[in-house]
Amino acid sequence: MPKADKEPHGLIGLSMPLPLESPASWLTRAALSQGETVAALLAHLNLSRIRDFDLAIASEAGRKVMAHCGLSEQFALATKIFGRLKGLGNTGANLLLATREGRPRARYCPHCLLAQRESYFEIHCRFVPWRFCPLHHCLLEDACPHCRHPVVLPFDMVLAGAKNSGVGYLSQCQSCAGALTAAQAVALDSLRLSDWDRTLLKNGRATLAALRDGVVCIDDQVATPLSNLKRLARMGALPMRADQLTADAARQTLAARAASERRPRSQGGTHIFLFGSKYLGKSGIGEEPSHGRSS
């Protein structure tokens, strides 16, 4: 790969962004297409010391590089969403998934990864409030089903997997190279969700719609400023807690329910409800942005 100059040279065989792909997901695949590490590709693009490439796409330097690579149109939506997110300050930063060490991470739907011709992670997979797949009606996964390593983006595919032997697909765990698609997805229909749980799930989707459109619509009322996301987050009307509506918690609940149902009736059955009212906001108000309703 050529040494970085003031203007980066063109790259041959560079991976193209896939529909709704997260910029960090694309960067991971793009580095593999050049047989390089992410750091080497970023250096070539004059974008060294980037902590979160999804946010960087909305910076002046990021937009300039995307224009040079001829990818401005493909990343127009991502630039809009992450640009508006940056405008929300700390509230916007808290909407993005990250590891305990602060590294950007993503959730995933195992059904989506399995169905994709070339596996990748979409923009919404980076967001804390987005908890389920509206296509397959299941909760999103937080980690590899084999080793429990989170999906950190971007990462070096050429050095990933067991013994740094590399992985060829984003559907493989970056730590153990196991198939992420092996995760047993938790179907929403298998859960005893409360009305408030369902409202939170819808509000999570509505958060992305608000960032896309630049406005927040509440209960079919007139559009309100995007800054209202801050108020909704403070009220508890967005699923922001780490233990809210997660696939791991749901599996534990389902296992406990199954064990309870196997007990003799003389011992007394227990009705187990997933999540429940303890996750209500302080006001107990479930405001539901109209964007979040499924068709």
KASULRA-V995812 format. One record per backbone hydrogen bond with DSSP energy under -1.0 kcal/mol. CO is the residue of the C=O (numbers start at 1). NH is the residue of the N-H. E is the energy in kcal/mol with one decimal. If there is no record, write none. Layout:
BEGIN
co={CO;CO}
nh={NH;NH}
e={E;E}
END
This chain:
BEGIN
co={18;20;22;23;24;25;26;27;28;29;31;32;37;38;39;40;41;42;43;52;53;55;56;59;60;61;62;63;64;65;66;71;73;75;76;77;78;79;80;81;82;83;85;86;88;89;90;93;95;97;99;103;104;108;109;110;111;112;121;122;123;124;125;126;129;131;133;137;138;141;144;149;150;151;156;157;160;161;162;169;171;173;174;178;179;180;183;186;187;188;191;194;195;196;197;198;199;200;201;202;203;205;206;207;208;209;210;216;218;224;225;226;227;228;229;230;231;232;238;241;246;247;248;249;250;251;252;253;254;255;256;257;258;264;265;274;276;277;288;289;290}
nh={21;123;26;27;28;29;30;31;32;33;36;35;41;42;43;44;45;47;46;56;57;58;59;63;64;65;66;67;68;69;71;75;76;79;80;81;82;83;84;85;86;87;88;89;91;93;94;96;128;105;102;99;153;141;113;114;115;116;22;125;126;127;107;97;131;140;137;188;133;108;148;144;152;106;159;167;166;164;165;172;180;177;161;173;182;183;185;139;190;191;193;198;199;200;201;202;203;204;205;206;207;209;210;211;212;213;214;224;221;216;228;229;230;232;233;234;235;237;240;244;250;251;252;253;254;255;256;257;258;259;260;261;262;267;268;276;279;280;219;292;293}
e={-2.4;-2.6;-2.4;-2.7;-1.7;-1.9;-3.3;-2.2;-1.4;-2.2;-2.8;-1.5;-1.9;-2.8;-2.2;-1.9;-1.8;-3.2;-1.3;-2.1;-1.4;-1.5;-1.7;-2.5;-2.1;-2.1;-2.4;-2.1;-2.1;-2.2;-3.3;-1.8;-1.2;-2.7;-2.0;-2.8;-2.7;-1.6;-2.2;-1.9;-2.0;-1.2;-1.5;-1.5;-1.1;-2.0;-2.2;-1.3;-3.1;-1.4;-1.9;-2.7;-2.0;-3.3;-2.2;-1.9;-1.8;-1.7;-2.8;-1.4;-1.9;-1.6;-2.3;-3.2;-1.0;-2.6;-1.8;-2.6;-3.0;-1.6;-1.6;-2.3;-1.1;-2.2;-1.0;-2.3;-3.2;-1.7;-1.6;-1.5;-3.0;-1.3;-2.4;-3.0;-1.4;-1.6;-1.1;-2.2;-1.4;-1.8;-1.3;-2.1;-2.0;-2.5;-2.2;-2.1;-2.7;-2.0;-1.4;-2.4;-1.6;-1.7;-2.6;-2.0;-2.1;-2.6;-2.6;-3.0;-1.9;-2.9;-2.0;-2.2;-1.5;-2.3;-2.3;-2.2;-2.1;-2.4;-1.7;-1.6;-2.1;-2.4;-1.9;-2.1;-2.8;-2.3;-2.2;-2.4;-2.5;-2.3;-2.2;-2.3;-1.1;-1.9;-1.8;-2.4;-1.5;-2.2;-1.4;-1.7;-1.5}
END
